[in-house]
Amino acid sequence: MPTFDMHNIANLVGQLGGNHQQAAQQLSSLGDQQIDPTDPQHASALKQMGVDPQQLQNGGYDQHLDDQDQPGFQGYQPGQDISQQSPQFSGDPMQQAQQYGQDSSMTQSGQGQQSY
């Protein structure tokens, strides 16, 4: 069964519009560098992050994972401490909230967003 680097999972959460910073913390707390979607503990954590373990295992997120290998991808980088990185994702609500000085928790729930 395939396993996935924790950096790839944190990036996937960010690419899907989820809270990648919270995912990075949660992944770090698992203590494993490789995430196995068939492992019950890992599968539960993936679900909490908004990633379907079955879809991950069956290749449903392959395009997102392939995008991480493209030049200029500014997500979490392997070989570096995940907690010390500041990745950037296009359309990232966490980053947009910081840019506009809003509380990111409000942005996640859809409240507090400004319309232009």
Backbone hydrogen bonds in HBPLUS format (Angstrom, degrees):
<---DONOR---> <-ACCEPTOR-->    atom                        ^
c    i                          cat <-CA-CA->   ^        H-A-AA   ^      H-
h    n   atom  resd res      DA  || num        DHA   H-A  angle D-A-AA Bond
n    s   type  num  typ     dist DA aas  dist angle  dist       angle   num
A0004-PHE N   A0035-ILE O   2.82 MM  31  4.97 155.6  1.87 135.4 143.5     1
A0035-ILE N   A0004-PHE O   2.59 MM  31  4.97 169.3  1.60 146.3 150.2     2
A0008-ASN N   A0005-ASP O   2.91 MM   3  5.28 121.0  2.27 106.6 121.1     3
A0009-ILE N   A0005-ASP O   3.20 MM   4  6.65 151.1  2.29 150.5 158.9     4
A0006-MET N   A0033-GLN O   2.85 MM  27  5.52 144.6  1.98 160.4 162.0     5
A0010-ALA N   A0006-MET O   2.97 MM   4  6.21 166.2  1.99 152.2 155.4     6
A0011-ASN N   A0007-HIS O   2.91 MM   4  6.07 156.5  1.96 146.6 153.6     7
A0012-LEU N   A0008-ASN O   2.87 MM   4  6.04 151.7  1.95 140.4 148.6     8
A0013-VAL N   A0009-ILE O   2.95 MM   4  6.25 158.4  2.00 153.3 158.0     9
A0014-GLY N   A0010-ALA O   3.13 MM   4  6.41 158.5  2.18 144.0 149.5    10
A0015-GLN N   A0011-ASN O   2.78 MM   4  6.06 155.8  1.84 153.4 161.0    11
A0016-LEU N   A0012-LEU O   2.91 MM   4  6.10 142.9  2.05 146.5 156.1    12
A0018-GLY N   A0013-VAL O   2.80 MM   5  5.07 151.0  1.89 162.8 153.0    13
A0017-GLY N   A0014-GLY O   3.04 MM   3  5.08 157.9  2.10 103.0 109.6    14
A0020-HIS N   A0018-GLY O   3.04 MM   2  5.78 115.8  2.47 112.0  95.5    15
A0023-ALA N   A0019-ASN O   3.03 MM   4  6.30 154.9  2.09 146.6 154.6    16
A0024-ALA N   A0020-HIS O   2.85 MM   4  5.98 154.1  1.91 142.7 149.1    17
A0025-GLN N   A0021-GLN O   3.11 MM   4  6.39 156.1  2.17 144.4 150.1    18
A0026-GLN N   A0022-GLN O   2.92 MM   4  6.17 162.0  1.96 149.9 155.2    19
A0027-LEU N   A0023-ALA O   2.78 MM   4  5.97 160.2  1.82 154.9 160.3    20
A0028-SER N   A0024-ALA O   2.95 MM   4  6.08 156.3  2.00 143.3 149.9    21
A0029-SER N   A0025-GLN O   3.01 MM   4  6.27 147.0  2.13 144.0 152.9    22
A0030-LEU N   A0027-LEU O   3.10 MM   3  5.27 142.1  2.25 100.2 111.0    23
A0031-GLY N   A0028-SER O   3.14 MM   3  5.56 144.9  2.27 106.7 115.8    24
A0039-ASP N   A0036-ASP O   2.99 MM   3  5.45 155.0  2.05 116.5 124.1    25
A0043-ALA N   A0039-ASP O   2.75 MM   4  5.90 165.2  1.77 166.3 171.5    26
A0044-SER N   A0040-PRO O   3.00 MM   4  6.08 156.6  2.05 143.5 149.2    27
A0045-ALA N   A0041-GLN O   3.12 MM   4  6.35 158.9  2.16 144.0 149.5    28
A0046-LEU N   A0042-HIS O   2.86 MM   4  6.11 159.2  1.91 153.4 159.4    29
A0047-LYS N   A0043-ALA O   3.00 MM   4  6.22 160.3  2.04 148.4 153.1    30
A0048-GLN N   A0044-SER O   3.09 MM   4  6.38 155.8  2.15 146.6 152.9    31
A0049-MET N   A0045-ALA O   3.11 MM   4  6.39 135.6  2.32 141.7 153.5    32
A0049-MET N   A0046-LEU O   3.03 MM   3  5.08 130.0  2.28  96.9 110.8    33
A0051-VAL N   A0046-LEU O   2.91 MM   5  5.09 164.3  1.93 148.8 143.6    34
A0050-GLY N   A0047-LYS O   3.02 MM   3  5.09 156.7  2.08 103.7 111.1    35
A0056-LEU N   A0052-ASP O   2.90 MM   4  6.14 156.9  1.95 157.6 165.1    36
A0057-GLN N   A0053-PRO O   2.91 MM   4  6.06 160.7  1.94 146.2 151.2    37
A0058-ASN N   A0054-GLN O   2.92 MM   4  6.10 145.6  2.04 143.5 153.1    38
A0060-GLY N   A0055-GLN O   2.70 MM   5  4.79 149.1  1.80 159.0 154.1    39
A0059-GLY N   A0056-LEU O   3.35 MM   3  5.42 166.4  2.37 104.9 108.3    40
A0062-ASP N   A0059-GLY O   3.20 MM   3  5.18 165.9  2.22 112.1 112.2    41
A0064-HIS N   A0061-TYR O   3.06 MM   3  5.43 117.1  2.48 107.7 122.1    42
A0065-LEU N   A0061-TYR O   3.02 MM   4  6.33 161.0  2.05 155.8 162.0    43
A0066-ASP N   A0062-ASP O   2.74 MM   4  5.93 155.1  1.80 152.7 159.7    44
A0067-ASP N   A0063-GLN O   2.93 MM   4  6.13 150.0  2.03 143.5 151.5    45
A0068-GLN N   A0065-LEU O   3.18 MM   3  5.28 136.2  2.38  96.6 108.2    46
A0069-ASP N   A0066-ASP O   3.00 MM   3  5.50 154.1  2.06 112.9 120.6    47
A0070-GLN N   A0067-ASP O   3.18 MM   3  5.37 165.0  2.21 108.5 112.8    48
A0073-PHE N   A0070-GLN O   3.22 MM   3  5.83 155.0  2.28 138.9 137.8    49
A0088-GLN N   A0074-GLN O   2.78 MM  14  5.41 163.7  1.81 144.5 149.7    50
A0084-GLN N   A0081-ASP O   3.07 MM   3  5.49 155.7  2.13 112.4 119.9    51
A0092-ASP N   A0089-PHE O   3.11 MM   3  5.19 141.3  2.26 135.7 129.2    52
A0096-GLN N   A0092-ASP O   2.93 MM   4  6.17 162.5  1.96 158.0 163.7    53
A0097-ALA N   A0093-PRO O   2.99 MM   4  6.01 153.8  2.06 139.9 146.3    54
A0098-GLN N   A0094-MET O   3.20 MM   4  6.47 154.2  2.27 141.6 148.0    55
A0099-GLN N   A0095-GLN O   2.89 MM   4  6.10 155.4  1.95 149.1 156.7    56
A0100-TYR N   A0096-GLN O   2.99 MM   4  6.19 153.0  2.07 149.1 154.7    57
A0101-GLY N   A0097-ALA O   2.88 MM   4  5.77 104.1  2.47 133.2 150.5    58
A0102-GLN N   A0097-ALA O   2.66 MM   5  4.64 146.9  1.77 146.9 148.3    59
A0101-GLY N   A0098-GLN O   3.25 MM   3  4.91 154.7  2.32  93.6 100.9    60
A0106-MET N   A0103-ASP O   3.02 MM   3  5.48 132.8  2.25 108.5 120.5    61
A0107-THR N   A0103-ASP O   3.26 MM   4  6.66 149.5  2.36 143.8 152.6    62
A0108-GLN N   A0104-SER O   3.00 MM   4  6.23 156.6  2.06 150.4 155.1    63
A0111-GLN N   A0106-MET O   3.00 MM   5  5.18 127.7  2.28 166.8 156.9    64
A0110-GLY N   A0107-THR O   2.95 MM   3  5.00 151.5  2.03 103.0 112.2    65
